[in-house]
Amino acid sequence: PAKTDQRPGIERALGKTGGTPFVFGGLTVEGELPADRTNEVYTSEEVLLTSPEDIVRTVKVVLYFPDQTGQLVGEERRLTVYEGETIAQAVVKALTERPMDSYGGLDEPLLPAEFTALGANTEGGTCYLNLPSSVTVLLPEDADAQNRMIQGLVDSLCSLEGVEQVQLMLDGEYQLMLGSVPISRPILPTGGVQPTAE
């Protein structure tokens, strides 16, 4: 039998499998609690953490893509960060995809599809982004295009809370250059063209 909660749009399903009833995202189901659970009530945050896609959270970010003139233009986005993925890795992945706002002359991804990050951590305002050395073959030949790609990556990461500059590393090691771009020291954001307020 199914009972309906007094709140509109929320159905309370009751199963008959025996065991302890527990609440999951507005649903109460009779059944065994998962082995790692001691509490019958799931908070909304826990429901988010235990969703089928292993979503950890969403973060607000400004992603920078080149327009038709080569200028970096910001696009506000909410990114989904998955289990086992850092926020910086989610930003890198999003920059390999096409911008959502094509009306502003943005129609190309900043990074090539094969561009990935091995990991990242942030300390004292610096995001240490560890890239595989294989990304060097993905860089455009033109030095200005290389610089624009790296600067767009840095500007995008610096739109995250707590990130003021980015230190790029290759295979966990400090390097002097990535293509023609100096990366021995942290790179500061330039800010590009800010997204227009909607």
Secondary structure, DSSP 8 states (H G I E B T S, - for coil): -EEE-SSTT-EEE---S-S-EEEETTEEEES---TT---SB--HHHHHHTSTT-EEEEEEEEEEEE-TTS-EEEEEEEEEEETT--HHHHHHHHHTS--S-GGGT--S-SS-TT---SEEEEETTEEEEEE-GGGGGGS-SSHHHHHHHHHHHHHHHTTSTT--EEEEEETTB--SEETTEE-SS-B-----B-----
